[in-house]
Amino acid sequence: MSWSVGLGIGAAAVRLRREMSAYRDNEYITNEAETKKTLPSAVAFTALQFRLNEVFSAGIAADFTFMPAATVPALPDLGLAARKVGLSNASVGFVLGYHF
């Protein structure tokens, strides 16, 4: 059996784009906005693996990536206000290992 744990910090380049098209008053309106920024990020990782034999192992892994919320640009011509979007993420999965 083996257990791995890890932590990390870094920076993430984020590009948020919002685009919408609408047909209003016999007119086709397309509006778009984009923002680019670099945000701090952090990750925590853990994995628990069990050796099945000399060659294979199986286990479970989980991670959580933290990034602060970012603001999606407004589209005032179409009545859409700016809003915050959470960018953090978590996942759980299975691990299969081949050892040589």
N, C-alpha and C positions, 0 to 999 in steps of 0.2 A: 504494500500500500504506500502511496505517496500523496502528499498534500502540498500544493503550491499556492502561494499568496503573493500578490504584487500590487503596487501602487505606482501611479505616475502622474506627472503634471506636464502641461504643455500649452500650446496655443493652436487654435483652429481657425482656418480661414472660412468664413461663411458668406455665401451670396444668397440673398433672398430676393426673389422676383415675383411680382404680382402683375397679372395681366387679365383683363376682362374685356369682353366685347358685348355690346348690347344694341338692340334696335329700338329706337325711341323717336317718336314724332316723325316717322318716315325718314329717319336718318340713322345710319349705322355708325356707332361710336366705338372706337377701340382706344383703350387707355392702358398704360403700363408704367410701372415704377420698379426700380431696383436699388438695392443697397448692398454694399460690401463692407465687411468689417472683420477684424481679427479679435477673437474672444479667448479668454483663458479657459482651459479645460483640465479635467482631472479624471482619472480612471482607477477603479479598484477591481481586482481580478482574483478569483480563487478556483482551484480545480482539485478534485479528489479522484485519484486513479487507483484501480486495483489490478494487480498483475494476474492475468489469466493463465499464462504459461511463460516460457522463456522468451517468446517472441511478441505476444499480444498483450495489451492492457485495455481496460475499459473504465469509464468513469463519468463524472458529471462536472460541468464547469458553469460558472456564473460570472457576470461582469456588470458593472454600472459605470456609465460615462456621464460625468456632470459637465454641463455648459450652462451659463446663465441664459435667461430668456432674451430673445432679440425682437426688435420691433419690425413688423412687416409694414412697408410703406403704404400710405393712404392713396386712394384714387378718388380725389374730391369730385371730379367731373361725373363719376358714376355713383356718388354718395357712399363710398366705402371709407370708413375711418381707419386710421392706423391701429394696429393691434399687436399685442405681445404674443409670441409663440415660444413655447418651451422646447428646448433642444436636447435635454437630457434623455438618456436611453438606458434600459436594462435588458439583459437577456440571460437565459438559462439554456444549456444544451448538453448534449452527450459528447464524450470524447472517446475516440478509438485510437489506440497507439500501436505502432509497429516498431519494434526495437531490433536493431541489427548491429 
